[in-house]
Amino acid sequence: MTREEMLDQVRRLEPWFHCIELGEDVRTKSASVAGEPADHPSGTWQTIRQCLPEDLTGKDVLDVGCNAGFYAVEAKRRGARRVLGVDARRFHVRQAMFVRSALDLDIEFERMSVYELNPHDVGRFDVTLALGLLYHCKHPMLALEKLARVTKETLIVETATLPSNLLPVALQRSVGGLDVTLYPAAYIENEREAKEEAYNWFLPSVEGLTSMLKTVGFRDVVPFDVREERAVLICSKEAEYADSRCLDDLASRLELVEGTETCHPGENVRFLIEAENTGYARWLSEGEHESGKGAVRLAAHVLKEDGEDLFWYHAGVMLPRDVAPDETVPLEINFRAPGAPGKYIVEFDMVSEHLTWFEDAGSKTLRRELWVET
């Protein structure tokens, strides 16, 4: 691409928020468009670069809210194997694609909201960048959950925060009979027609944001750089996946491979079920300590023909091993048929012991008829 072609494209794609050097003394902008420094985000980059390894060889990097792609470019220059930049605004994705072409870099860009992030679609990443993103989210907790699901190792967050001098750091209070810690956050008033990704919505305290990040699955959250109204946090995971003690990430698909259709009263019946982990948490075969909390089981409920419970959690079977997301495991369950003749419904569901039934977490159960004949 010639210098004249680059200059023409830069003009066609104005206004630019990211100042990116394209070579041949061409940069995407030379003046501020919204009060930011003319060379933005080079100032922020001086902090973020300290949070990243100098060598990203073999690592996959995701840049969420990538704008024109400044940070995606820097990640690729550090040797990242795969770099994906996503942004909800079509205009920014067009800018990023031009930058990629001008620099001749192997970077993927897609138009996508943070709420659309799904490991099944985009994969999982060693490093995820959420820089200048969270205060543009109407649903910050949902956004953090999505970021956690696609992050294998490290999430770096740079965001506007609530100035510490406005409210206390935290409050201790009893809510619903439980003693809890309340962290302050500010809601920024917007017009009803405000476009989510272009406006500001919430400003949490640094302490509150730290707690939110731990809630969605990051074990270590370190405030790396905290200033009066902005902060950078480095968030690390203990494992690639959450486990089955994380209620939000539980989901299954159950399929009957074979099973008893008719039997006599009290006779042993057998069902072979294929259980697929369609959620984002690793199913534990053994739970927490002696309580077994979080251990996943296949359970069978026996219902009357009208759907009324007859034997709730009539039988269960343990997992032979831990089951990761996208894995499938065959499970055989055996139990005695009801003692009275009639038509019954056997309903199969997964359960995370002492926590929840998968149905209550949003999964569909599997139902099959069972005829008990005289």
Rosetta blueprint (number, residue, H / E / L):
1 M L
2 T L
3 R H
4 E H
5 E H
6 M H
7 L H
8 D H
9 Q H
10 V H
11 R H
12 R H
13 L L
14 E L
15 P L
16 W L
17 F L
18 H L
19 C L
20 I L
21 E E
22 L E
23 G E
24 E L
25 D L
26 V E
27 R E
28 T L
29 K L
30 S L
31 A L
32 S L
33 V L
34 A L
35 G L
36 E L
37 P L
38 A L
39 D L
40 H L
41 P L
42 S H
43 G H
44 T H
45 W H
46 Q H
47 T H
48 I H
49 R H
50 Q H
51 C H
52 L L
53 P L
54 E L
55 D L
56 L L
57 T E
58 G L
59 K L
60 D E
61 V E
62 L E
63 D E
64 V E
65 G L
66 C L
67 N L
68 A L
69 G L
70 F H
71 Y H
72 A H
73 V H
74 E H
75 A H
76 K H
77 R H
78 R L
79 G L
80 A E
81 R L
82 R E
83 V E
84 L E
85 G E
86 V E
87 D E
88 A L
89 R L
90 R H
91 F H
92 H H
93 V H
94 R H
95 Q H
96 A H
97 M H
98 F H
99 V H
100 R H
101 S H
102 A H
103 L H
104 D L
105 L L
106 D L
107 I L
108 E E
109 F E
110 E E
111 R E
112 M L
113 S L
114 V H
115 Y H
116 E H
117 L L
118 N L
119 P H
120 H H
121 D H
122 V H
123 G L
124 R L
125 F E
126 D E
127 V E
128 T E
129 L E
130 A E
131 L E
132 G L
133 L L
134 L H
135 Y H
136 H H
137 C L
138 K L
139 H L
140 P H
141 M H
142 L H
143 A H
144 L H
145 E H
146 K H
147 L H
148 A H
149 R H
150 V L
151 T E
152 K E
153 E E
154 T E
155 L E
156 I E
157 V E
158 E E
159 T E
160 A E
161 T L
162 L L
163 P L
164 S L
165 N L
166 L L
167 L L
168 P L
169 V L
170 A L
171 L E
172 Q E
173 R E
174 S E
175 V E
176 G L
177 G L
178 L E
179 D E
180 V E
181 T E
182 L E
183 Y L
184 P L
185 A E
186 A E
187 Y E
188 I L
189 E L
190 N L
191 E L
192 R L
193 E L
194 A L
195 K L
196 E H
197 E H
198 A H
199 Y L
200 N L
201 W L
202 F E
203 L E
204 P E
205 S L
206 V H
207 E H
208 G H
209 L H
210 T H
211 S H
212 M H
213 L H
214 K H
215 T H
216 V L
217 G L
218 F L
219 R L
220 D E
221 V E
222 V E
223 P E
224 F E
225 D E
226 V E
227 R L
228 E L
229 E L
230 R E
231 A E
232 V E
233 L E
234 I E
235 C E
236 S E
237 K L
238 E L
239 A L
240 E L
241 Y L
242 A E
243 D E
244 S L
245 R L
246 C L
247 L H
248 D H
249 D H
250 L L
251 A L
252 S E
253 R E
254 L E
255 E E
256 L E
257 V E
258 E E
259 G E
260 T L
261 E L
262 T E
263 C E
264 H L
265 P L
266 G L
267 E L
268 N E
269 V E
270 R E
271 F E
272 L E
273 I E
274 E E
275 A E
276 E E
277 N E
278 T L
279 G L
280 Y L
281 A E
282 R E
283 W E
284 L E
285 S L
286 E L
287 G L
288 E E
289 H H
290 E H
291 S H
292 G L
293 K E
294 G L
295 A E
296 V E
297 R E
298 L E
299 A E
300 A E
301 H E
302 V E
303 L E
304 K E
305 E L
306 D L
307 G L
308 E L
309 D E
310 L E
311 F E
312 W E
313 Y E
314 H E
315 A E
316 G E
317 V E
318 M E
319 L L
320 P L
321 R L
322 D L
323 V E
324 A L
325 P L
326 D L
327 E L
328 T E
329 V E
330 P E
331 L E
332 E E
333 I E
334 N E
335 F E
336 R E
337 A L
338 P L
339 G L
340 A L
341 P L
342 G E
343 K E
344 Y E
345 I E
346 V E
347 E E
348 F E
349 D E
350 M E
351 V E
352 S E
353 E L
354 H L
355 L L
356 T E
357 W E
358 F L
359 E H
360 D H
361 A H
362 G L
363 S L
364 K L
365 T L
366 L E
367 R E
368 R E
369 E E
370 L E
371 W E
372 V E
373 E L
374 T L
